[in-house]
Amino acid sequence: MSGYEVEHNITAERADASSSTRRHMPDLDTFFSRLDQVDTTGTRVPQNHNSVPTPGDVSATFRLLADAYAVMLRDEGANPVTATGGNENLLVQLVEQLRDTAEHPPRELQGVPDEFLDELERVPKKRLREADSCPICSEPFLNDQYPLVVRLPCHKDHLFDYECIRPWLKLNPTCPLDRQTLLKKKAPPPPPDEEDGEYDDMFA
């Protein structure tokens, strides 16, 4: 059970009931099991702290998420939101990007840490409109009895199902819609004042 479900007192029974109403969310257990082996961005670290994930493991992680999103894409026929006005183009782009990255994997994942996910703004159910839907799965948020909806910091209208956006952000620190990088890079500390000779930590 995710930290978000714990935070909002979503029991296993309620989570199962909620997920049963969603038509397009594939099982991501294999993906998250693989993620546990390669994610070095948060509390998960390799068993050997001096090692980095192998390119094959990183590649497999991207390919697993691409396959999961491809399942959602194939299921579009069961959804009234289709290629003429929905999320199909976005899903095609996400699958293509994930598969391309799987072919040329980075040395380490560049996704966001768990702490970033925990701090995303949660959107209460009462603030959701009937027309609001997830850009990834295209499901209306209110089809879910217990919607877990988050807002990305890049734009006030970039709302996503937590279950859909979480795996993407663990691999990519960018918004799927505008591709803005969501993590701010820390500025390097300024060098000590060379005019004063040796650095004196009393003035730090």
C-alpha positions in Angstrom: 0.0 0.0 0.0 1.4 3.4 -1.0 2.2 6.3 1.4 -0.7 8.2 -0.2 -3.2 5.5 0.6 -1.9 5.4 4.2 -2.1 9.2 4.4 -5.7 9.2 3.4 -6.7 6.1 5.4 -7.4 4.0 2.3 -7.6 0.4 3.5 -6.7 -2.5 1.4 -10.5 -3.3 1.0 -11.2 0.2 -0.1 -8.3 0.3 -2.4 -9.4 -3.0 -4.1 -12.9 -1.6 -4.4 -11.6 1.5 -6.0 -9.3 -0.2 -8.4 -12.0 -2.6 -9.5 -13.9 0.4 -11.0 -11.0 1.4 -13.2 -11.0 -0.2 -16.6 -7.5 0.7 -17.8 -5.0 0.4 -15.0 -2.9 -2.8 -15.6 -1.1 -4.7 -12.9 2.2 -2.9 -12.1 3.5 -5.3 -9.5 6.2 -6.6 -11.8 7.2 -3.1 -12.7 7.5 -1.9 -9.1 9.4 -5.1 -8.1 11.9 -4.3 -10.8 12.0 -0.7 -9.7 13.0 -1.8 -6.2 16.2 -3.2 -7.8 17.3 -0.1 -9.7 15.8 2.9 -8.0 18.5 4.9 -6.2 16.5 8.2 -5.9 14.8 7.6 -2.5 14.8 5.0 0.2 15.4 2.2 -2.3 19.1 1.5 -2.8 21.0 -1.4 -4.3 22.1 -4.0 -1.8 25.7 -3.1 -2.7 25.8 0.6 -2.0 28.9 1.0 -4.2 27.2 -0.4 -7.2 24.9 1.1 -9.8 22.1 -0.7 -11.7 23.1 -2.6 -14.7 21.9 -1.2 -18.1 19.9 -4.4 -18.6 17.9 -3.9 -15.4 17.3 -0.2 -16.2 16.2 -1.1 -19.7 13.8 -3.8 -18.4 12.2 -1.3 -16.0 11.4 1.2 -18.8 10.2 -1.6 -21.1 7.8 -2.9 -18.3 6.2 0.5 -18.0 6.0 0.9 -21.8 4.2 -2.5 -22.0 1.7 -1.4 -19.2 0.9 1.8 -21.0 0.5 -0.1 -24.2 -2.1 -2.3 -22.6 -4.0 0.9 -21.7 -3.7 2.0 -25.3 -5.1 -1.3 -26.6 -8.0 -0.9 -24.2 -9.0 2.4 -25.7 -11.6 0.7 -27.8 -13.6 0.0 -24.6 -13.5 3.7 -23.7 -15.7 6.4 -25.2 -12.6 8.7 -25.3 -10.9 7.6 -28.5 -8.3 8.8 -31.0 -10.5 11.7 -32.2 -10.4 13.4 -28.8 -8.7 11.8 -25.9 -5.4 10.5 -24.6 -4.4 8.1 -27.3 -1.8 10.5 -28.8 -0.3 11.1 -25.4 -0.1 7.4 -24.6 1.5 6.7 -28.0 4.2 9.3 -27.2 4.8 8.0 -23.7 5.1 4.4 -25.0 7.5 5.5 -27.7 9.7 7.5 -25.3 9.8 4.7 -22.8 10.8 2.1 -25.5 13.4 4.4 -26.9 14.9 4.9 -23.5 14.9 1.1 -23.0 17.0 0.8 -26.1 19.5 3.4 -24.8 19.2 3.2 -21.0 20.8 5.7 -18.7 23.3 4.5 -16.1 20.9 5.4 -13.3 17.2 6.4 -13.1 16.6 10.1 -13.4 13.1 10.0 -11.8 11.8 11.8 -8.7 12.4 10.5 -5.2 9.5 9.1 -3.1 9.6 12.3 -1.0 8.6 14.3 -4.1 5.6 12.1 -4.7 4.6 12.4 -1.1 4.6 16.2 -1.3 2.5 16.5 -4.5 -0.6 18.5 -4.0 -3.6 16.3 -3.4 -6.9 17.3 -5.1 -10.0 16.6 -2.9 -12.9 14.8 -4.5 -15.2 17.7 -3.9 -13.0 20.0 -6.1 -13.2 17.6 -9.1 -15.6 18.2 -11.9 -17.5 15.6 -13.9 -15.5 16.4 -17.0 -12.1 16.1 -15.3 -10.2 13.0 -16.4 -6.7 11.6 -16.2 -4.6 12.5 -19.3 -2.9 9.1 -19.2 -5.8 6.6 -18.7 -8.5 9.1 -19.8 -10.8 7.8 -17.1 -13.0 10.5 -15.4 -11.7 10.9 -11.9 -15.2 10.7 -10.5 -15.7 7.2 -11.9 -13.5 6.2 -8.9 -15.3 6.0 -5.6 -12.0 7.0 -3.9 -10.1 9.1 -6.5 -6.4 9.6 -5.7 -5.7 12.7 -7.8 -2.6 14.8 -7.7 -1.7 18.1 -9.3 1.8 18.6 -10.8 3.6 21.9 -9.9 4.1 22.9 -13.6 0.5 23.9 -14.3 -2.7 24.2 -12.2 -4.7 22.0 -14.7 -2.2 19.2 -14.9 -4.1 16.7 -12.8 -3.4 12.9 -12.9 -4.5 9.7 -11.2 -1.8 9.0 -8.7 -1.6 5.4 -9.9 -1.0 6.6 -13.5 1.6 9.3 -12.9 3.6 7.7 -10.1 5.4 5.1 -12.3 6.1 7.7 -15.0 7.7 10.1 -12.5 9.8 7.3 -10.9 11.5 7.0 -14.3 11.1 10.5 -15.7 11.3 13.8 -13.7 9.1 15.6 -16.3 5.4 16.3 -16.8 4.0 14.1 -19.5 2.0 17.0 -20.9 4.4 19.9 -21.2 7.7 18.0 -20.5 8.8 20.5 -18.0 11.3 19.2 -15.5 9.7 19.1 -12.1 12.8 18.8 -9.9 14.8 21.9 -9.3 18.6 21.4 -9.5 20.4 22.5 -6.4 22.9 25.3 -7.0 26.5 24.5 -6.1 27.7 26.2 -2.9 29.7 29.3 -3.5 33.5 29.0 -3.3 35.3 30.4 -0.2 36.4 34.0 -0.5 39.9 33.7 -1.9 40.9 37.3 -0.9 40.8 36.3 2.8 43.2 33.4 2.4 42.1 30.3 4.2 38.4 29.6 4.6 37.2 30.4 8.1 34.1 28.5 9.1 33.3 31.1 11.7 31.9 33.3 8.9 30.1 30.5 7.1 
